[in-house]
Amino acid sequence: MALQSLAFVDGLQKNRSDAKDSKLVMAVKRAAVDTVEPHIKPVLWSMISLQLATSARPGEVRLMKMEDIRNRFGLEASRLILGHSSADPTLVYAERDFEAAEAVIRQMG
């Protein structure tokens, strides 16, 4: 829905704002990234490798793991690990489990 709404928003136009352009951030060369591997924990290197392979952002990688934790240990475990005071924000990250929904529908007839 948000993506559809954005279709109606005019794009940014040059010289229409007093805001300054930020400096262009260049990508780090892969060789430079590889030099950190011996100095970090294996789990962190795994996250970096996943980011390199999928172009996922760090938060997206973290949430992939949270999906696994929620599926295996439940919502409360996910909530505690994320540090949320209630389950509501944790639910935002919940993956839709269509297989579970289908199973419920089959059982209900």
Secondary structure as UniProt FT lines:
FT   HELIX           2..6
FT   TURN            7..8
FT   TURN            14..15
FT   HELIX           30..34
FT   TURN            35..36
FT   HELIX           37..39
FT   HELIX           42..54
FT   HELIX           58..73
FT   HELIX           75..82
FT   HELIX           87..92
FT   HELIX           98..108
//
